[in-house]
Amino acid sequence: MTAKQIVDRSLKTLPSDLDPQRLPRHIAVIMDGNGRWARRRGLPRIMGHPRGVDALRDLVRCCDDWGIKALTVYAFSTENWNRPQKEINVIMMLIEQFLRWELREFAQRQIRVELMGQLQDLPESLKQQTQRTMDKTAENQGMRLTVATNYGGRQEILQACQALAAQVQQGTLNPEDIDQASFERHLYTVGIGDPDLLIRTSGEMRISNFLLWQVAYSEIYITDKLWPDFDRAEMHRALWAFQKRDRRFGKVKPSR
């Protein structure tokens, strides 16, 4: 048994130094660093992506084991189409395999899976598997897993604005009635709620067009760990840091 396996086994349940009443309900993750992980080992960039899927699989199980209600992960951005075609093909294949191979696990754990983004532009086989996975997990009552695929935060906001503008044009909505709640009903994350915690791996200090509206008051945790190396021990550190934060949402603590 490797050291990592020993650590993961010891963290099967929520670590005792974490308060189960103060866990983030919704965690969002920017999974960054697959290519760098591979290059540091003298491997082609694309070899990091299968290891990234392994890390995602472990993260899903960890969140479910520890009582996280919703997990949203950034799998492929609208900007990622600018990567080499061979790498794009590998990523699309791996997403499809993940959705297909994990179906039994999703059923056992009652995980509800959804994909968000401009799904109409995905390869046909991935679109079919996406619909199949969402259909088969739609009635599950456990954790909600959302995989952002061909997703861009700016595009999501534009689409919401266009939908509201169309309603105004049709006369079914008055401009003065547009508020935060009506706007959010047109976002991909409707029904999930905003992330309490945003995790970014690989040490990059940017949001990268991910959930631009939704992370307005999210706590942000950045780790130098590359995504394939992100494990339960690092999730433990992220949650421990989260529980040390003072979330005021613009308010001021009353003086004693």
C-alpha positions as MATLAB code, in Angstrom:
seq = 'MTAKQIVDRSLKTLPSDLDPQRLPRHIAVIMDGNGRWARRRGLPRIMGHPRGVDALRDLVRCCDDWGIKALTVYAFSTENWNRPQKEINVIMMLIEQFLRWELREFAQRQIRVELMGQLQDLPESLKQQTQRTMDKTAENQGMRLTVATNYGGRQEILQACQALAAQVQQGTLNPEDIDQASFERHLYTVGIGDPDLLIRTSGEMRISNFLLWQVAYSEIYITDKLWPDFDRAEMHRALWAFQKRDRRFGKVKPSR';
ca = [
       0.000    0.000    0.000;
       1.379    3.410   -0.970;
       1.647    6.374    1.397;
      -1.141    8.104   -0.550;
      -3.436    5.085   -0.158;
      -2.754    5.038    3.591;
      -3.614    8.741    3.861;
      -6.749    8.363    1.736;
      -7.931    5.412    3.819;
      -7.370    7.346    7.048;
      -9.485   10.180    5.622;
     -12.412    8.002    4.559;
     -14.639    9.900    6.981;
     -14.678   13.605    7.755;
     -11.528   14.527    9.732;
     -12.260   15.148   13.409;
     -10.851   18.688   13.366;
     -13.534   19.818   10.903;
     -16.950   20.978   12.075;
     -19.642   19.125   10.075;
     -22.026   22.017   10.744;
     -19.711   24.521    9.064;
     -18.857   22.683    5.860;
     -19.353   24.504    2.555;
     -22.579   23.347    1.012;
     -21.319   23.894   -2.546;
     -17.680   23.603   -3.654;
     -16.419   24.683   -7.082;
     -13.049   23.527   -8.396;
     -10.812   24.810  -11.194;
      -8.869   21.643  -12.018;
      -5.607   23.059  -13.351;
      -2.168   21.596  -13.938;
      -2.554   18.305  -15.826;
      -0.118   19.332  -18.557;
       2.502   20.628  -16.150;
       2.185   17.467  -14.054;
       3.040   15.395  -17.134;
       5.883   17.630  -18.336;
       7.587   17.537  -14.939;
       7.755   13.768  -15.356;
       9.101   13.938  -18.890;
       5.764   12.867  -20.387;
       3.656   14.395  -23.176;
       1.130   16.967  -21.930;
      -1.847   14.772  -22.754;
      -0.612   12.079  -20.357;
      -1.604   14.315  -17.463;
      -5.287   14.250  -18.357;
      -5.986   10.578  -17.438;
      -4.368   11.235  -14.058;
      -6.565   14.301  -13.750;
      -9.640   12.101  -14.234;
      -8.367    9.830  -11.442;
      -8.121   12.880   -9.174;
     -11.655   13.920  -10.137;
     -12.992   10.464   -9.356;
     -11.346   10.587   -5.919;
     -12.657   14.109   -5.280;
     -16.239   13.095   -6.054;
     -16.017   10.202   -3.609;
     -14.356   12.385   -0.983;
     -17.034   15.074   -1.181;
     -19.758   12.465   -0.970;
     -18.074   10.708    1.971;
     -17.626   13.977    3.865;
     -21.125   15.343    3.365;
     -20.662   18.027    0.703;
     -24.011   18.638   -0.986;
     -22.876   20.063   -4.345;
     -19.651   19.940   -6.363;
     -19.033   21.854   -9.594;
     -15.842   21.203  -11.563;
     -14.339   23.038  -14.525;
     -13.555   20.348  -17.096;
     -13.292   22.255  -20.399;
     -13.629   25.979  -21.061;
     -14.796   27.763  -24.198;
     -11.184   28.946  -24.561;
      -9.795   25.408  -24.472;
     -10.773   24.910  -28.124;
      -7.556   26.812  -28.900;
      -5.477   23.864  -27.702;
      -3.984   21.286  -30.100;
      -6.680   19.112  -31.671;
      -5.070   15.921  -30.372;
      -5.290   17.194  -26.796;
      -8.910   18.288  -27.294;
      -9.802   14.835  -28.595;
      -8.215   13.174  -25.563;
     -10.075   15.445  -23.138;
     -13.412   14.820  -24.848;
     -12.812   11.077  -24.814;
     -11.904   11.117  -21.119;
     -14.996   13.122  -20.155;
     -17.154   10.658  -22.062;
     -15.458    7.678  -20.412;
     -15.824    9.215  -16.964;
     -19.551    9.745  -17.466;
     -20.007    6.199  -18.755;
     -17.705    4.246  -16.417;
     -18.863    5.979  -13.237;
     -22.586    5.366  -13.780;
     -22.647    2.445  -11.358;
     -20.845    4.516   -8.738;
     -23.287    7.394   -9.264;
     -26.184    4.986   -8.757;
     -24.709    3.447   -5.591;
     -23.989    6.842   -4.076;
     -27.193    8.448   -5.398;
     -25.167   11.216   -7.069;
     -27.077   13.403   -9.498;
     -24.928   14.434  -12.467;
     -25.455   17.409  -14.749;
     -23.292   19.072  -17.382;
     -23.381   22.805  -18.003;
     -22.071   24.856  -20.887;
     -22.651   25.078  -24.610;
     -23.234   21.361  -24.907;
     -24.566   21.606  -28.461;
     -20.991   22.081  -29.716;
     -19.624   18.896  -28.158;
     -18.817   15.771  -30.203;
     -21.930   13.715  -30.936;
     -20.882   10.672  -28.910;
     -20.158   12.867  -25.880;
     -23.509   14.627  -26.234;
     -25.262   11.255  -26.282;
     -23.387   10.012  -23.220;
     -24.034   13.312  -21.447;
     -27.780   12.967  -21.973;
     -27.707    9.300  -20.987;
     -25.862   10.044  -17.729;
     -28.110   12.971  -16.817;
     -31.231   10.921  -17.553;
     -30.060    7.938  -15.494;
     -29.097   10.066  -12.483;
     -31.925   12.621  -12.633;
     -33.865   11.024   -9.770;
     -30.868   10.495   -7.490;
     -31.205   12.273   -4.160;
     -27.585   12.553   -3.056;
     -24.793   14.944   -3.898;
     -25.174   17.071   -7.015;
     -22.177   16.896   -9.361;
     -22.008   19.477  -12.148;
     -19.336   19.197  -14.832;
     -18.688   22.477  -16.663;
     -17.872   21.463  -20.241;
     -17.452   23.990  -23.068;
     -18.301   26.532  -20.406;
     -17.502   30.246  -20.174;
     -18.707   32.584  -17.454;
     -19.030   35.607  -19.736;
     -21.040   33.597  -22.252;
     -23.325   32.353  -19.487;
     -24.028   35.937  -18.388;
     -24.635   37.054  -21.972;
     -27.101   34.210  -22.523;
     -28.993   35.178  -19.375;
     -29.163   38.801  -20.552;
     -30.401   37.716  -23.977;
     -33.106   35.535  -22.430;
     -34.351   38.413  -20.266;
     -34.202   40.832  -23.209;
     -36.308   38.424  -25.277;
     -38.962   38.342  -22.552;
     -39.022   42.138  -22.431;
     -39.349   42.267  -26.224;
     -42.227   39.776  -26.113;
     -43.985   41.843  -23.472;
     -43.911   39.115  -20.819;
     -41.443   40.936  -18.566;
     -41.143   44.548  -17.496;
     -37.560   45.887  -17.344;
     -38.171   47.251  -13.847;
     -39.061   43.740  -12.679;
     -35.619   42.356  -13.537;
     -33.806   41.630  -10.296;
     -31.082   39.331   -9.059;
     -33.457   36.411   -8.582;
     -34.911   36.639  -12.099;
     -31.431   36.915  -13.573;
     -30.178   33.867  -11.685;
     -33.070   31.773  -12.997;
     -31.377   31.959  -16.401;
     -27.956   30.772  -15.224;
     -26.759   27.186  -15.562;
     -26.492   26.904  -11.794;
     -30.180   27.521  -11.087;
     -31.210   25.339   -8.173;
     -27.655   24.680   -6.981;
     -26.815   27.952   -5.263;
     -23.567   29.875   -5.324;
     -20.341   28.115   -4.316;
     -19.293   28.711   -0.730;
     -15.740   27.675   -1.597;
     -13.773   27.983   -4.841;
     -10.635   25.846   -5.064;
      -7.968   26.401   -7.699;
      -4.985   24.108   -8.136;
      -1.529   24.773   -9.658;
      -1.016   28.098   -7.862;
      -2.540   30.317  -10.549;
      -4.147   33.470   -9.140;
      -7.098   33.903  -11.479;
     -10.690   32.756  -11.945;
     -10.310   31.962  -15.661;
     -13.861   32.844  -16.727;
     -15.412   30.369  -14.291;
     -18.708   31.134  -12.529;
     -18.102   34.882  -12.724;
     -21.497   35.788  -11.288;
     -21.707   32.970   -8.776;
     -18.347   33.397   -7.002;
     -19.033   36.995   -5.939;
     -18.827   36.002   -2.261;
     -17.118   32.630   -2.475;
     -14.128   31.968   -0.277;
     -11.129   31.228   -2.511;
      -8.494   28.610   -1.725;
      -5.442   28.371   -3.989;
      -2.963   25.530   -3.721;
       0.318   24.970   -5.529;
      -0.624   21.309   -5.948;
      -1.103   20.350   -9.579;
      -4.498   18.827  -10.195;
      -3.418   15.156  -10.510;
      -1.783   15.471   -7.071;
      -4.879   16.912   -5.387;
      -6.040   14.367   -2.807;
      -8.051   14.058    0.382;
      -5.244   15.504    2.455;
      -5.301   18.668    0.323;
      -9.098   18.804    0.490;
      -8.765   18.549    4.268;
      -6.446   21.577    4.224;
      -8.857   23.510    1.989;
     -11.819   22.848    4.272;
      -9.781   23.621    7.383;
      -8.798   26.976    5.841;
     -12.425   27.610    4.879;
     -13.623   27.062    8.423;
     -11.072   29.590    9.691;
     -12.499   32.320    7.443;
     -14.865   34.997    8.758;
     -17.622   35.221    6.158;
     -19.296   38.610    6.643;
     -20.832   39.178    3.162;
     -20.137   42.902    3.390;
     -21.400   43.235    6.949;
     -19.443   44.464    9.952;
     -19.149   42.402   13.091;
     -21.007   44.018   15.981;
     -18.615   45.480   18.525;
     -18.669   43.981   21.981;
];
